[in-house]
């Protein structure tokens, strides 16, 4: 206990429920309160601040992370009672606004109504959010601008003096009027979205708030664009803007090189559309879209199309062409690399990792655990009362963690459930749950069995540990901002190392290693990935032994393919000695420190001056991506391009798609603000979360499944602890040589025992 604190018995006349959950101390003439759960000492603020602390409401106090859920709920209900009193005062303040608000008229009116002239009337939102910080604390008093407390009594009247109560009311009325006006704006925007059928997530566009701000800055009288304005001069100007930005990016291709991305997708009408993009460190760029429905099975036509795109981008600029790993693309890619010897064909790394996870998911014991976890989630997300209860006990953390595919979502959600295990257990053992009619339903009883089962949680934890390295690697390879070529090879090695440490027995871990090797085989011996590992100083200078010798032959393959000039090839090989021995600038202390702060390509640009030929090659290799970049083509009128037979309209639609796709890519690449919390039950995400939120519709549950009564998702994951950066979690050193020889070992010892065939 802090020195100078004397315990004081809580007076029995103190009726606030929060007094039962704190201790009172005196420090001289000051009274201080201490939370009995976490021990936090409050030097001021009174019992209201303790109540905010226990209720977990953001405001004047930090949230208590150890308070019992039942106590937290009680404190929240008590605070809501305080808010109701504030609303009554707000209603009275709104009535005052109908009067002539003058100094001599308002003050008697307020005093006549029994209001303390020292309390400012604060606006309270129509719907109180759980984390509202608009609650007013009577016991704290009101501070003036200098930080001191205002004195009780009337302010002196004199020439030039103003009544503080009247000023407060005037200020409050302005806030209320502003809020009403803003609500009218929001309602008008909402009516437009609903009437026009605009996707609701369009508000996440970085250009949405900019549009609203620009309209507001010009005041009343702004004329909206017409249909023909949008189709003519506005589109023309937008095309010019986007082309200028694309041209700027193209100017970097000669130095950093680039990757051609071939993203094939099936439209809603069953057409096969192929979008051609170019990736470079400046960001991905959309070139054009082609309907290949009529040539899908023609390898010759597919090859000619790929050849045309590579020539358009420039053979000197292109290091690789990334496609999916279907047989027709493998054959077309092989023919492409034959005619362009300096270009690699590479399958999408993200798709390979996704298939690994899918093979993991097909293992019998993992399938059983996922089935149990989904049953818990489906019951929660189909009943509003249970959903609200769960979100209270998890403090706004949702169970479902949306991944990029439904396969990834299975494992990210399982990890999220493990993170909220104790919260879920507190919920199903609470009095609130026991008294709920849902606890008596078969699904509710089954949920209780799963959440109370130690074996269930043990299996969930093991699955999470086995898959977490692959999930992290998937986020790395799909990153729009960080070129992933320098991390993929090491990421796969780290995943296998983690699985081996977790399972120990070779017979056990080889099941998962065989899955990884089977799916990774097209990239296991890919020269670009091997060179990315070798040229990444984070791995190179932290890995010793024969690992580098193992992959050096692949690096030489990369040198011979990307650098046709034999003289430059010889220089590069000679300069690798300086790199290996950390000679010159490579050996500087600042260069070693910069390994953790600079991207690999930036590190080479900064410290590779002594080895210019090797540095140029390293920058080009380490500046490449490894995967196709996902977008939302369903909201872009790609299909309409090939439906119109009018030449003029065809070109207009081409330009419209060019603008829309590149704006979408630019937003993905440059997003730097937190998006709104994602609602797991949104129809927009149904393809990804269907197994976790959908069940047979039952009319008898409709009365208790009112969407209007569901608390909005908060997206609050801060309570899960600090988020470790995926690159940091990847680590740096690799000393398990069995990992690098696993392909040969699996062929010699376990060639027949491969679960991938499931």
N, C-alpha and C positions, 0 to 999 in steps of 0.2 A: 504493500500500500504506500502511496506517495506520502512523504513526510508532511506533517501539518494538517492532515485530514482527520477529523473526528467524526465517527459514525453518529448519525442522528436517527432516532426512531420516527418512522412515518406516522404522522398524525392520523387518527382514525376518521377525522372529518374530511380527509382527502378522498373523494369518491371516484376520481378518474381511474378507469381500469388499468392504466399504465403504471400506477404506483405499485402494483403487486409484482412488477417485473423489473424493478430497479431498486437501488440502495441510495440513501441520502447521506451526504457528508457535509461538514462545515469546514471551511478553510478561512479562518479569521471571521470576517463578517459576511463572506460569500457562501452561498449554498451550491454544492455541486452534486450531480446525479451520475450514477454508474449503472450500466446495463448488466444484469445478472447473468446473461448468456455469453457475451463476448468480452465483458470487462471494460468496454470503452467508457472513458470518463468524460462527462460533458461539463464544461466550466460555465455554461450559460445556456439560456434558451428555455429553461423550465421543462415541465412535464410534456409539453407539446412536442418539443424536439426529440425527447425519448420516444414518444409515440410514433413520430415519423421514422425514427431509426428502426423501431421494431416492425413497422408496417412495410418497410422496404420502399418508401416513397422518396424519390429524388427531390431534394429541396435544401433545407438547411442542415441536414444530417446525412451521414453515410449510412448505407443499409447494413443491418445486422445479418450475418451469414449463418449464425448458429441458432437463431430463434426457432422455436417449434412452429410448424405450419399452422396449428390451431390458434396459437397466440398471434401470429402475424395476421391471420384473417380477422381476429377480434379487433386488433388495432386499426385495420383498414376500415372496418365497419364503424368504429368509433370516430375516425377522421371524417368519414362520409357524413356523419351527423353534424359535425362542425361546418361542413360545406353547405348543408341545407340552411343553416342559419345565415351564412353569407349570401345565399341566393335570395333570402327574404330581404336583406338589406339592399341587394342589387335591384330588386323589384321596386323597392321604395325609391331608390335613386332614379330609376327610369320615370317614375311618376313626377319626381321633382323636375325632370327635364321639360315638363309641360308648362312649368311656371316661368316667369321672367327671372332669370337667375342673376340677381344683383346682390351686392354685399349685404345690404341691410334687410333684404327679404328672405334670403335663404337661411341665414344663421338662426333667426327665431324659429323658422319652420323646422329645422333640424333639431334644435333643442326641445321644441314642443313635442316632437316625436320620441324623445328620450334617447337620442343617439349621442354618443360621446364625440365631441368635436375633435378629439385628438386622433380618432381612428379613420384612416383613409378607406374609402369604399373601392374595392378592387373588383374588376369584372370577373365573373366565373363562367367558364364555358358551359354550353347547353349540355354537353356530355362530358362528364368528368373522367379523364384518363387516369389509369392506375398510377402512373408516375407523375401526376400533376404536381407542379410546384407552385400553384396559385393559392394554396391554403395559407390563411393569415393567422399568425400566432398572437393572441391577445397578451400572453404573459411576457412576450419578448418586447412589447412596446413598439413604437415607430421611431425610426432614426431619422435625423435631419441630414442634410447634405454633408455636414462636417463630421458625421459619425456619432455625435452626441445624441442623448435622448431629449425629446421635446418636453418642455415643462408643461405641467397641467395648468388649466385655467385659460382664460381668454387672452388673446393677443392684444397688445396695446393698440388702441385706435389713435390714429393721427393722420395728418395729411400725407397722402401717398401710400398709406398702409393698405394692405389687402387682407381679407379674411381667409385664413388658411383652409377652412372647411369649404368655403365657396370655391376656392381655387382647386381643391381636390375634387369637388363634384364636377366642376367644369372639365377638368382633365379626364375624369372618369367617363363623363358623357361623350367626350370626343373619342375615347377608346371604344365605347359601346357602339357609337355610330360607325366608326371605322370597321368594326367587326361585322356589323350588319351589312355594310356595303361590300365587304370582301366575300361574305356568304352569298350575296346576290351574284357576284362574279363567278364563284365556284359553281353555283347552280346553273348559270348560263352555259358554262363550259361543259358541265355534265349533260345538259340537254342536247348540246351539239354532238357529243360523243355517242350518246344513246341513239339519237335520230339518224346519224350518218353511219352508224355501225363501225366506228373507229375502234380498233383494239385498245382496251383500257391501259395496257402497258405502254402505250404511246407517250404517256406522261413521263416515262423514264428517259425519253430522248433529251440529250443535252441542249437541244434547241427549243424545247417547250417553254421553259421558264424565260429564256431569252426573248421568245416571241411575246410572252405576256408582259415582260418588262418594257419592251419597245412600244407596244400598244399603249401601256399606261403612261409612258413618258410623253406621248403626244396628246394626252388629254382627250376630251370629248371631240367627236367629229371625225375620227379615223374611219376611212372607208375600206371595207374588206375587199380583197381581190375577187374578181369575177372568175368564172370557170375558164373563160378564154384568156384572162391574164395568166392564170396558172399554166395553161397549155402553150403560151407563146413567150412573151418577153421574160417572164420570171424563170421559166424553165431554161431559156436560152442563157440568161445570166448565170444560173446555177451550174449549167454545163461548163461554162467558161471558168467559173471558180474552181470546180472540181478538177478540170483538166490542168489548170495551173499547178494545183497541188500534186497531182499525179506526175506531172513533168518534173517537179522538184525532186520527187522521190526517185524518178528514173535517173537523175543525174548522179546518184550515189551507186548505181549498179556496177559501174566499171571498177570501183574500189572494193566494195563489200561483196559483190556478186549477188545473185538472187536465186530464188527457187520458184519454179512454176508449179502451181497447185491445180490439180484436176479433180474437182468436187462433183461427183455424179449423184443425182437425187431423182427420186420418183415424185412427180407432181400429184396433186389431188385427182387429176383426171387420168392418171396412169401413164403420162408421158415421161420419157427419160430425158432429163435435162442435165447438161454438163456445164458447170460454171468454171471459167478459167480465171485464176487469180495469180498475182505475183507477190511473193514475200521478200522483204528486205528489212534491215533494222529500222528504217524510217516508218515502217508499217505496211500491212497488206494492202494490195490494190486490186480492184476488180477490172478485168479486161473486157470480157464479153461472155454471153451465155449462148449455148447452141443446143438445139433439140436434136438428139441423136437417136430418137426412137426408131427411125428407119434403118439405122446402120449399127444398131447395138451389137449384133452378132458378127459384124464384118470387121475382122482384125485389120484388113488393108485400109478401110476407110478410117478406122480409129487411129491407125498409125499416121496416115496422111494429115489428120486433124492435129495430132500432137506435134508433128513436124512443122506444120504451118505456124503454130503458136510459138514454138521455140525460135523459129526464124524471125517472127515478129518481135519477140523480146530481145533477141540478139544472142547468137550462140556463145559469144565471148563472155556474156554476162551470166549465163545459166550454169549453175553447178549441178543441179539435180531437178528431176521432175517427180513429184510425189502423186501417187494415185492410190486407189484401194488395191487389195492384193488378189483380185479376181484373175483367173487364168488369161482372159483376153487382154487385160492390161499388162500382165507379165510378158506375154508374147510381143505385144505392141511396144512395150518399154524396151525389151531386148533389141528389137529392130531399130528403135530410135537411138540407142547407145552405140549400135554398130555404125550408123551413118554419122553420128556426132560423137566421136571418141572421147571428147572432154566433158561429156554430160553423163551423170549417173541417173539410173532409175531407182526409186526408193519407195517401198510400200509405207503406208501411213502408220507411224509408231503408236499413235493413240488407239487406232483400231486393233493393233496387235495386243496391247495391254488390256483393252476391253474384252477381247476374246480370252485372255488368260483368266481374268476374273470370272467370266462366264463358265469356263471349265472348272474353276474352283467351286462355283455355285452349284454345279451338277453333282458334286460329290455327295453321297447319301446323307452323311451326318450334318453337313452344312445346309442341305436342302431342308432337313427336318427342323433345324434351329430357325431358319428364315421363315418357315411356315408358322411356327409358334409366335415369332416376333411380329409377323404381319397380322396375326389374329388379334394381338393386343392393340396394335395401331388402328386397325379397321374399326374396332369397337369404340375406341376413344374418338376418332375423327368423324363418326357418324351420329354422335349424340352431343348436342350443344352443351348440355349441363356437364357431362363428363369432360368434354373438351375444355370448357372454361375452368373446371376444377384442376385438370392437368396443368394448364398454363399458369394457374396460381401457384401450384406447388413447385413448378420448375422456374418460377419467376420470369415467365415470358419466353423460355427456351422451348422451341417446338421439337417434337420427337423426330419428325421427318427432315432430313437434310438432303435437299435436291442435288443430284449429281447431273452430269452432262448426258447420261443415258440411264435407262431403267436398271441396267446391270450395276452401274456404279452407285446408283441410289440405294440399292439393296445393302451395300456394304457401308456407305457413309451413314445411312440411317441406323444400322445396327451399332455402329460406333457411337452415334449420338445417344442411343438408348443406354449403352453402357455408361456414358458420361452422366446420365440423369438417373442412374439406378436407384440411388438413395432417395431421391425426390419421389420417384414412383412408388417406392416401398412406403414412404411416409404417407403418401396419398391413400393407398389401399388399406392402411392400418389406422387411418384417422376416424374419428367419430362421424365426421361429415360423410365419409364414404359408407360407413356401416349403416347410417340412417338413410342413405340414398336407395331408391327402389332398384337402381341399376346393379347394386351389389348382390341382389338376389337372382338376377337373370343368369341363365347358363353361360352366356358370354362373359358376364362380369365375374362369375365364379372361376371360369377358365383363366381369365386375366389375372385373378388373384393367385391362382396356382402357379402360373408362369413367373410372375413378378416375385413370388416368395420362394421360388426354387433356386437353390444354390447351384445345382448342376446346370440349369439353364444359363445363369449368368457366367459360369465358368466357361461354357462353350462359346458364348457370345464374346467374351474377352479374348479367347484363343483365336477366334476367327478375325477379330479386330487386329490382333498383333500380326497375324499372317498376311493380311491384306493391306495394312496401312502403308507399307513402303511402296506398293504398286499404286495405291491411290495418290500418294504424294508425287510419284513419278509421272502419273497421268496429268496432274495439275501443271507440272513443269513443262511437259511436252506440248500442252495445249495453251500455254501462256502466249498471249499476243505481244507482250512487252519484252520478254526475255528470250532471245534465241536459245533453243534447247540442245543444239547439236553437241555441245560440250558436256552434257550431263546424262544422256540416255544410257550409254554403255555402263557408266558407273552406277546409275540408278538400278539397272537390272542386277548387277553384281551385289549391290547392297540389299536388294529384296531377297536374293537367294541366301545371302549370309544371315539375314534376320530369321528366315525360315529354318535354316540349319541350327542356329542357336536355340530356337524355340522348341524344336522337336528332337534334336540331339541324335536320335537313332537314324542311321542312314536309310534303312528300309522305309522309315516314315517320311523323311524329308525329300527323298528322291521322287516320291509320288508328285510332289509339287514342283520340284525341279524339272521333271520330265514335261509337265504342262508348260512351264515357262520356256524351256528349250524348243519344244514343238512349235509354239506360236512365234517364238523369237528367231527361229532358224533363218528366215530371209534376211534378218538384220544382224545376226550374231557375227557373221564374217563380212559385214558391209564395211568397206574401207573408210567411208566418211565417218561412221560412228566410232570406229577404232581410232581414227585420227583426232576426232573431237575429244576423246578421252585422253589421248597422248598429249595433245596440245593445250589441255586445260591445266594451268599451273597448280590449281587447287588439288588435283589428283596426282599430277606428275611428281611434285616435290614432297608428297606425303606417302607415296607408295614405293617400297623398296623391293629388292630381289629381282626375280626373273619376269615379273609381270610385264614390264616394258618390252622385254625381248620377245615375249609371247605375241604382242600385237604390233611390233615394229614392222614385220613383213607386210601387214595390212596398210600401215602408214606409207610404206614405199610404193605399194600399189596405187595409193591415192596420189602420190607425187607424180608417178609416171602418167597417170590418166589426166590430171588437171594441168600439168605443166609439160607441154609437148617439147620444149626446147631442152636438149640434153645438157647444155652448159648450165642452165638455171637449175636443172635437176641436181647436178653435181654440187652446185653452191648450197642448195637446200640441205642435202645430206651432210655436207661439211659443217654447216651452221648448227645442225642438231647436236653436234658435240659441245658447242658453247652452251646450248640450252640444257643439255644433260648435266654439264659440270657447273651450272649456275655461274658462268663466267661473265665478266663485264657488268653491265647494268642489271642483268638477271640476278646477280648476287647481292645487290644493294638491300639494306634493311628495309628501306621504304618500298622496294619492289615486293618483298615478302609480305609486308603489311598490306599492300594494295591488293594482294590476292583475294582478300576477304571483302574488299570494298568496291572493286571494279569488276565489270563483266569481263569474261575471258578475252573477248576481242578488244575491249578497251585497254586491258592490261598489255596486250601485245603492241597495240598502237603507241602506248606510253613508254614501254621499256624494251621493245624489240628493235630499236634503231641499230644496234650492233650486228643484227642478223636480218638485213632488209628483205632478202628473198624468202626466208623462212617466215618472217613476220607477215609479209603480204599473203602468203598461202594460209597462215594461221588465221588471219583476220577474215579471209573469205570463207573458210570452213566454219569457224566459230560464229559467224554471223547468220547461219542458216537455221531454219525451223526444221522440225521432224514430222510434223503432222498437218493434216488438212485443218482449215479453220472453219468452225461451224458458224452459220449465220441463220437468219430466219427468212429463207426464200419464199415461204408461203405468203408473206406479206408484201412481196415484191412481184409486180406483174410480168414475170419472166415468160410465162406461158402465152400471154397475149401477143408477144412479139411475132410468134409463128402462126398465130391465128388470123392476123390481118393480112389481106392481099393488096392493100393500098401501099404504094411505095413511100409516100410522104408520111403516112401514119406509122408505117413500119419503122422508119428512121426516128420518128419522134419517140416511139415506145423504147427503142434501143437507147436513146439518150436519157429517157426517164429512168430506165433500169440502171444505167451507168451512174447516174446521180444518186439514186436511192441506195444502191448496193455500197458505193464508196462512202457515203455519209454514214451508213450503218457500220462499216468497217472502221471508219475513223473514230466513231463513238466507242467501239469496243477497245480500240487501241489506246485511246487517250482518257478513258474514264478514270476519274480520280476522286470521286465522291461516293459515299455509301448510298447504295440503292435502298428503297423502301423494303421493309420486311416482306419476304415472299410468302404468300398464303399457300400452304401445301395442298389445300383442297380446291384450288383454282382450276377451272376447266382448261386453262391454257397449259397446265402442267400435267394433264391427265395421262398422257402417253408415258410419262416418266414415273409417276407415283401411283398408277392405277392399282397395283397389287397391295398397296399400303393403305388406301383410303376408300376403296369401293367395296360394296357388298349389296346383296339383294335388297331392293327397296321394299320397305314394309310400311303399309299405311298406318298401322297402329303406333308407329314411332314418330309420325309426322308432328304430332302435337309437342313432342319433346325435342324436336330437331329443327327448331326455328332458326334460320340463319341470322335473323335480325338480333337474336339474343346472344350471338357468339361474340366474345371479345376479339378485337382485331389482333393479328399476330404482331408481336413486338420485335421479333428477330433479335432478341437479346441473348447473345452467346458469350458475353463478357464473363458471366459467372462460371463458365466452363474452364476458366483459367487462361493464361497467356497463350496466344497462338504462335507456335514455333514455325519459323520460315522453312519452307520445303527444302531450299538449298542447304540451309544449316543442318536440317535433320538428315540430309543425305550423307553428311560426314565427308571425310577427305581420304583416309588411308584404307588400303585393301591389302591384306596379307594372307588370305586364304586361297592358295593356288588351286585347290580343287574346283573352285568356282570357275576359273578360266578354262579348265579342262573338262568341264562337266559334259559337254556335247560328246566328246570321245568316250568318257566314262559311261555315259548312259547307253551308248551304242554297244559297248563291250559287255556291260554287266546287266543292264536292265532293258535291253532292246525289246523284250516281249511284254514287260509289265508296264504298260503305258495307259493311264486312265483317260487320256485325251479322247479316246474312242467313244467315251460315254456320250 
